[in-house]
């Protein structure tokens, strides 16, 4: 996890550092609805490589944004979900969704 003194001074820059890439935003978008398994995310996120998905999931888990639950089954089942901290990002994504809808409506 990033230490507080390693974060940018600007709060917007902090948010961008934590979720400011295309894949992290799309992963969070999916996790808003339910927990997802790795292969479900990979299949849904068209164009993402296994390495990039793994790296982004690990990064968000280290930052406390998502949780990774391993179920003791054969074969093992792993699910990713928003953590309590990740849930606090819901209004950000909701606002982005609303803005995107309004933008698309104006462009048509």
URDAPE-V606490 format. One record per pair of residues at least 12 apart in sequence whose ideal C-beta (glycine too) atoms are under 7 Angstrom apart, sorted by the first residue. I is the first residue (numbers start at 1). J is the second residue. If there is no record, write none. Layout:
i->I j->J
i->I j->J
//
This chain:
i->1 j->62
i->1 j->63
i->1 j->64
i->2 j->63
i->18 j->63
i->18 j->65
i->19 j->89
i->23 j->45
i->23 j->48
i->23 j->52
i->23 j->56
i->24 j->56
i->24 j->60
i->26 j->45
i->27 j->41
i->27 j->56
i->27 j->60
i->28 j->86
i->28 j->89
i->28 j->93
i->29 j->93
i->30 j->44
i->31 j->66
i->31 j->80
i->31 j->81
i->31 j->82
i->32 j->82
i->32 j->90
i->32 j->93
i->35 j->79
i->35 j->80
i->35 j->81
i->36 j->79
i->36 j->80
i->37 j->77
i->37 j->78
i->37 j->79
i->38 j->78
i->41 j->53
i->57 j->80
i->64 j->83
i->64 j->85
i->65 j->83
i->65 j->85
i->65 j->86
i->66 j->80
i->66 j->81
i->66 j->82
i->66 j->83
i->66 j->86
i->67 j->81
i->67 j->83
i->68 j->80
//
